[in-house]
Amino acid sequence: MNATPDRNHGLGRHLRALRRMASMTQADVGARCGLTRTSIANIEAGKQPLTAETMHLMAAAGGCRVRVHFERAPQLATAAEG
């Protein structure tokens, strides 16, 4: 399942904040991830889909790791109980 544009944009904002906290440029992150500066800019703007691998690489470039938490959607929890 692909992330929606809104999710891409939200992830991109978080990655941009992480990059800025690490005092890195888009070119710095791109060089560490094997991507162009333009790709990093597009990912941060939510214009380019973000794979799990790229997300992990970008987080690592900023000195962080990715942590995923799955939570059952309220409508699914109600249907499962019924």
Order of alpha helices (4+ residues) and beta strands (2+ residues): alpha-alpha-alpha-alpha-alpha
